[in-house]
Amino acid sequence: MKYRQRTFYTDKQKSEIWDRWQRGESMSSIGRGFDRASSSIYPLLARTGGIPNTQSQ
């Protein structure tokens, strides 16, 4: 079984993920935009409970 290489999102990509999440898009939809599964988006959002960290943006 072949695994995908780990994805490290740039600050610009993280900002886009947060913007899309705040507009109400699902994690699946956001993941499709990056050609990734929703499971790769979840950890980014879950770290702060779905609330963007304004210091890092």
C-alpha positions, -999 to +999 in steps of 0.1 A: +000+000+000+014+034-010+010+063+014+008+100+003+036+122+014+028+145+043+014+179+033+027+210+049+004+239+041+018+274+035+005+304+053-015+314+022-030+280+020-039+280+057-055+313+053-076+300+024-086+270+044-098+292+073-116+315+050-135+286+033-143+271+067-157+304+080-179+307+049-194+273+059-178+249+034-173+214+046-139+198+053-146+174+024-151+203+000-121+222+012-100+190+009-111+185-027-099+220-035-064+209-023-067+174-038-066+160-003-089+141+020-108+159+047-086+141+072-057+163+061-078+194+068-092+183+102-060+186+122-055+222+111-090+232+122-091+210+153-059+225+169-079+256+179-114+242+181-124+255+147-117+291+157-088+308+137-058+319+157-056+356+148-020+359+159-007+335+132-027+350+104 
